[in-house]
Amino acid sequence: MKTLSVKKISFPATESAAQIPSIFDAEQIPFQQINCVNWKDYPYMPEAKFRIAHTGDAVLIHYCITEKSVRAVAPADNGRVWEDSCAEFFVQPTDENKYYNFECNCAGTLLIEYGIPGNREHAPLETVGQVARWASLGRTPFEERMGECTWQLALRIPVSAFFHDKVTLLDGKKMRANFYKCGDKLQTPHFLSWSPIALPSPCFHCPDFFGEIIFESK
């Protein structure tokens, strides 16, 4: 199982998510690769990496992606963002089988769900709106743009986004998680993961293959 320590840093809730990359630079938060090509029918591997930290009451994530084309068609939160150029964070905060998926396209449009595989509940839009986002390509939806493109995405996910759990402090917690890069309806579909997945066909809703993230206390 892959494991990852998540450093605790200071980042006030009043700060814009656009400041996350520079804060991570200052704190020397290293990038992790999303480079597991789990299915031979989908061999394309864009350059996809992320870095993660926490503030005690929020998870901070910064993605950096380079791919052959980009797409951001989903018009609103809780839409079909996985069909676009999409970066994803799946996390299981408790020992239950249920988990959250945070899926965000390259324009910062976000989907949050909770439940078990095959039985997922959308987060209330009010909850989704609590996640601060910065997208280097802007926040306006657009059709697929061909040609190599590098884009960045930063998220501040408050503990309140775990809307079915009473998570109040992240310090010292261990959670199961995986990080993904996909683009179901891009000209070159792809399905990459941080922690490898041993299944016969593309599926990200597979908590058995999650790695472990450990939130540092200091």
C-alpha positions in Angstrom: 0.0 0.0 0.0 1.3 3.5 -0.8 1.6 5.8 2.1 2.0 9.6 2.2 2.7 12.0 5.1 0.7 15.2 4.9 2.5 18.2 6.5 0.7 20.7 8.7 1.1 24.3 7.6 -0.4 27.7 8.4 -2.8 28.9 5.8 -5.6 31.2 7.0 -9.1 30.5 5.6 -9.2 34.1 4.5 -6.4 33.5 2.0 -7.3 32.9 -1.7 -6.8 29.3 -3.0 -4.6 31.0 -5.7 -2.0 31.4 -2.9 -1.7 27.7 -2.3 1.1 27.0 -4.9 3.3 29.7 -3.5 2.8 28.7 0.1 3.6 25.1 -0.9 6.8 26.4 -2.6 7.8 28.2 0.6 7.0 25.2 2.8 8.8 22.9 0.3 5.9 20.6 -0.1 7.0 17.9 -2.6 5.0 16.8 -5.6 3.7 13.2 -5.9 3.2 11.5 -9.3 -0.1 10.3 -10.6 1.5 7.9 -13.0 -0.1 4.4 -12.6 -1.4 3.3 -16.0 -3.6 0.4 -14.8 -5.3 -0.6 -18.1 -3.5 -1.5 -21.3 -6.5 -0.3 -23.4 -5.8 3.3 -22.2 -2.0 3.6 -22.4 -1.8 7.5 -22.7 -0.1 9.0 -19.6 -0.2 12.8 -19.4 2.1 14.4 -16.9 0.1 14.6 -13.7 1.3 15.4 -10.2 -0.1 16.7 -7.0 1.1 17.9 -3.6 -0.9 18.0 -0.4 -0.8 19.7 3.0 -3.3 20.5 5.8 -4.1 23.3 8.3 -5.8 21.2 10.9 -9.2 22.1 9.7 -8.7 21.9 5.9 -7.0 19.8 3.3 -5.0 21.8 0.7 -4.2 20.2 -2.7 -2.3 21.6 -5.7 -2.4 19.7 -9.0 -0.1 20.4 -12.0 -1.1 18.7 -15.3 0.3 18.7 -18.9 -1.8 16.9 -21.5 -2.5 16.7 -25.2 -5.8 18.6 -25.0 -8.0 20.2 -22.3 -11.8 20.2 -21.9 -14.1 21.8 -19.3 -17.7 21.4 -20.6 -19.4 20.7 -17.2 -21.5 23.8 -16.7 -22.0 23.7 -12.9 -20.9 22.1 -9.7 -21.9 18.4 -9.1 -22.0 17.9 -12.9 -20.2 15.3 -15.1 -16.7 16.7 -14.5 -15.0 13.4 -15.0 -15.7 13.6 -18.7 -13.5 16.8 -18.8 -9.8 17.2 -18.0 -10.3 16.2 -14.4 -8.2 15.8 -11.2 -9.7 13.7 -8.4 -9.2 13.0 -4.7 -11.0 10.0 -3.1 -10.8 9.7 0.7 -12.2 7.5 3.4 -12.0 9.4 6.7 -13.3 6.6 8.9 -13.1 2.8 9.1 -16.4 2.5 7.4 -16.6 1.4 3.7 -18.1 4.7 2.7 -15.8 7.4 1.2 -15.9 10.9 -0.4 -14.9 11.7 -4.0 -13.8 15.3 -4.8 -13.6 15.6 -8.6 -12.6 18.9 -10.2 -12.1 19.8 -13.8 -9.5 22.2 -15.2 -12.0 25.1 -14.8 -12.5 24.5 -11.1 -16.0 23.0 -11.5 -16.4 20.5 -8.6 -18.3 17.3 -7.8 -18.5 16.0 -4.3 -20.2 12.6 -3.5 -20.4 10.2 -0.6 -21.3 6.6 -0.1 -20.3 3.2 -1.3 -19.4 2.1 -4.9 -22.6 2.2 -6.9 -24.6 4.1 -4.3 -23.3 7.7 -4.2 -25.0 10.8 -2.7 -24.2 14.3 -4.0 -23.1 16.8 -1.4 -25.4 19.8 -1.0 -24.4 22.6 -3.3 -23.9 24.8 -0.2 -21.2 22.3 0.9 -19.5 22.2 -2.5 -19.4 26.0 -2.4 -17.3 25.9 0.8 -14.4 24.4 -1.1 -12.2 27.3 -2.3 -10.7 26.8 -5.8 -8.2 28.3 -8.1 -7.8 27.2 -11.7 -5.0 28.6 -13.9 -7.2 28.3 -17.0 -9.9 30.4 -15.4 -13.4 29.4 -14.2 -15.4 29.6 -17.5 -16.5 26.3 -19.1 -15.1 25.6 -22.6 -15.1 22.9 -25.3 -12.1 20.7 -25.9 -9.0 22.7 -27.0 -6.5 20.6 -28.9 -2.7 21.0 -28.5 -0.5 20.5 -25.5 -1.5 22.5 -22.4 -0.2 22.8 -18.9 -2.7 23.7 -16.3 -2.9 24.0 -12.5 -5.6 23.6 -9.9 -5.6 24.4 -6.2 -8.3 23.4 -3.6 -8.9 24.2 0.0 -11.2 21.5 1.3 -12.6 22.4 4.8 -13.4 19.6 7.2 -17.1 20.6 6.8 -16.9 19.2 3.3 -17.0 15.7 4.9 -20.7 16.3 5.3 -21.6 12.9 6.7 -18.8 12.8 9.3 -17.9 14.9 12.3 -14.3 15.6 11.4 -13.2 18.5 13.5 -9.4 18.2 13.5 -7.1 16.5 11.0 -4.0 16.3 13.2 -2.8 12.8 13.7 -5.5 11.2 11.6 -4.9 8.4 9.2 -7.2 8.0 6.2 -7.3 5.8 3.1 -7.2 7.8 -0.1 -6.3 7.8 -3.8 -5.6 10.6 -6.4 -6.6 10.4 -10.0 -6.3 12.1 -13.4 -8.9 11.3 -16.0 -10.6 12.6 -19.1 -13.4 10.2 -20.2 -14.5 12.3 -23.2 -11.2 13.8 -24.3 -9.9 12.9 -27.7 -7.4 10.6 -25.9 -9.2 9.1 -22.9 -7.1 8.2 -19.9 -7.4 6.9 -16.3 -4.3 7.4 -14.1 -4.0 6.8 -10.4 -1.5 7.5 -7.6 -2.0 4.2 -5.9 -2.2 1.3 -8.4 -5.5 -0.5 -9.1 -5.6 -4.2 -9.9 -9.0 -4.4 -11.7 -9.7 -5.6 -15.3 -11.3 -2.3 -16.5 -11.2 1.4 -15.5 -12.8 2.0 -12.1 -11.8 4.6 -9.5 -14.6 3.6 -7.1 -12.5 0.9 -5.5 -11.5 1.7 -1.9 -9.7 -1.7 -1.6 -6.9 -0.1 -3.6 -6.7 3.2 -1.8 -3.3 4.1 -0.2 -2.9 5.7 3.2 -2.4 9.4 4.0 -1.2 10.4 7.5 -1.9 13.9 8.7 1.0 15.2 10.7 0.3 17.0 14.0 3.1 19.6 13.7 
